[in-house]
Structures are given as C-alpha cells and as structure tokens.
C-alpha cells in the first residue's frame, strides 16, 4: 500500500441553505477544495461522494453521476461513486478514496460528502433519519433518532451516575467552539440553563442535546504522499483508518451504552497508525446527541467507562484541556448534514494540523476523526498527522 | 411549497411513502403473536426473528418459536416529538424489552409516562401499530403493558 496525504480541503458554510440546491452545494465545496489544492478538474482521477438519502430528501438517486456531471467532469468520463452508510456516509467516502489511492488504483481522488435536508419538512426529516435504524423492527415501534440515543442516555445515567448538567456541558462546550468557526450553523455560545430549560424531545434529551437539521457539503482531495508536495507545502498524512460494523438495531447490542463498533474502528485506526491515545491532540467525534460524545470519548479509549462526564465538566475536553473534543463545534454547533459530516470532520482536522484554525487552534501534530452511522451500526475512524 | 396535494399528505402521514400490503402481511405472524425463531444448535432465541444464527452460522438450525410474551424493561425514553403514525400518540413510552427467553426488542410500554422504570416487568398485548394513510393497510402488532 502507498502512503496517502490530503492535499486540499473545501467546505460550504453549514446551515439552512434554502438558496442552494443539492448539486450546487457539492459544486461549491468541490471548487473550494480544488482551489485549495491548486489543481484543475482534469487532474482528478476519481470521485467518491458520501450521501445518506438524496432519494428521500430531494427525490434524486444516481448521485455519483450527477455530481460528476455538475462538477464539469462528465465529459472526462470520470469514475464517480456514491457511498452510503447513513450518517457515516462521509467518513466512509473518505475511506474509499483513501483505499483507492493507497492501492495505486487512482492518484488524485476527491472524497466528498453532501446532504440537502431542508427541502422537506421536519416530520419527513425525522422519518428519513429513522431509516438509519432497523425499519422493520425499530421503525415499526415508532423510534426516532433522539429516542434511540435517549434510551442510551437512560441506560448510561442509570449505570454510571452521569448528571444532567454534565450532559448539558457537552453542548455548552461545542457551542463555545462553534462560535469560533465561520462555517458553523450556530456561531453563538450558550449556557447550561439554555440546555436544561430547552424543550424535552425524548427524555432525558432536550432540544439542545440534539444536533440540528442542516444543509451542507464538504470535499477533500487525496494524493499519494510522494506526489503531495507537487500541490501543497503542508500535506496532511493519513496515518490510520479503521471501519467497523455492529448490529443495525440498538436492542441487539450486548451493552447499550458501549458503541462496540467505535471500540473496534478506533482500535483498528490506532493499530494501523502506530500511535498511542496520548499522542492525539484532538478528536472530531460524532456528537449527533450529547450522550453520543460521552460514549465516543470512552469507547475510543481516552478515559474509562463512566468518566467522560466528569472529564467534560472539568473542562478537559475543551480547547486547552487534556483531550480537546470537537474543536470545530461538532455536529451540535456546526450542524449535521448527514452525508457531509464525516468529510467536514476531515476538513477541520486538516485545518487544525496545518495551523489554519484561527481562533480555535490547537497546537498538535496528530488529530483524529470519528464518524457514526445510525446508533453505531457503522463507525469510521481516521488518524491524521503532519507529513 | 405551501399547498400540499392530497397524495403528498398521505405520503407524509404514513411515515414516508405507501408500502404494499405484502410488507405487513409477511410479518403478521411475528408481529401479532410474538413468533420468533430459535437455534436448536446453540439454544439462542431470536425476536425479532432471524433466519440465520449469527453465532452458529451455517451450523445453526433455526426453528420457529412462540415467545411467552413476558419480560422486563432494559431501558426507555419518553418520546415527545415523533412523525407519521406516532405523532398523535405523543408522549409515549418507547423501551427496549428483554423477553424471558433472553432476546431483546423495541416496543411501546402502555402506561403512565412517569411510571416506567428500568427492570419493570411487562407482558405483551395486541394493539394497532399504524396505517398507511386513510385508504392504505392498517397494521397491528405487539405492545407491552406493566405485568
């Protein structure tokens, strides 16, 4: 396998982008990434695009070809592949692109993610997202995603004594980081009271425990490491990749509060990268709900089970803490265009490692991403370092 | 944008789009009577039913199994905001239930929302689950009540 580097990144502002269509979101992010890598479209060998549900959000399938066409690459007959793993579609798109370059199959590859969620109403959105769970055996019982993660929270709080305030602090911390991110949907700090007094969605989770509905796209460009300096002075090397699956339904997990696919994907990425937990300067984790961040910190091995609440309360997961989590603001503050999130995490990681994360910069050489599909049926982790 | 045609409405309120009757018919026995499966090789029980034992794989022998329908609450949430068929039921108690035979499923607990707790004993009841719009299939299945 060849060593691989990220040579360019692009990301749209996340938010309710009523003025942008699905295809234009992608084109905007793709153009920013090409500009950043200083390459032209003809130099691209292959495209992977992560997308969860354009079929239901915008009634469009065949996304790979559509994207290639509107990126102006159809006339080059470029190979373009859509990758789907619910909310982990972006992370998985990156892994496919990484594999394509590492294997020698392609040289310059785009890994993108895009989701247009606001062309349908909230109720339809809730239903589309519920399709990431088991439709026949969870969907039939009226599960919602907040409801599934709320059941994790109920179990977790009962077993480990996590307090409501500790859980709320996850959202407060992520909003504080998001306030310093010009691409974030919510660039506004919030207080513990904001979270604790917000509407109950699925007990014990409240509105401010949940990531929002968002439109957005992100794209990054990968190249073999030995060619990376043709394009950039600051290539960011992919040190490790780990992917894992688990049961589609939450009820089939042996331990409701442990996302076993996170444990497996994290361990695989660490093993491949040959680095330790203590070497990691920050992690962009999949905080679709506050409880998800608590579980992720533990399941990735940054502390023992049951300790992430205290770590959060003490400020150890804030920028400047022992293990900063979600310097971008995470899904909570950046917003969560489901197919784009995994690529946005790579975008943030590259910005941080280049030293370009103005106002929220962490001084480190190694960062990590963690992208989850459903309640943890797919997890994709990557570890990156300065080349 | 603001005028929703009738067909679109039924799409929204059936929780997605209309599915054919077959989708619900083929699951009738499982959902109405809590019939799952059992692997006679390793002794594990499966509800929801599995046609393939994840532990024994090709060595597994799967037979139908009638579950007793009693169990206990593993975890739960009170759903305040939902979509489709479930919107009118809010707030409702969603729970993961461990059946006495050992397998777990997701269902509703029909009780006062502040009465549910982890470990609560429950038993199955037959209830309407939803319908595919005003002229579509009505589907039934199992929910749980305190035992």
Interface residues (C-beta under 8 A of the other chain):
Chain A: X56 X121 X123 X124 X126 X127 X128 X130 X131 X134 X136 X137 X138 X139 X140 X141 X142 X143 X144 X146 X147 X150 X151 X152 X153 X154 X155 X158 X199 X200 X201 X202 X203 X204 X205 X249 X250 X251 X252 X256
Chain B: X12 X15 X16 X27 X31 X48 X74 X75 X76 X77 X78 X79 X80 X81 X82 X83 X84 X85 X86 X87 X89 X92 X94 X95 X96 X104 X105 X106 X107 X108 X118 X129 X130 X139 X141
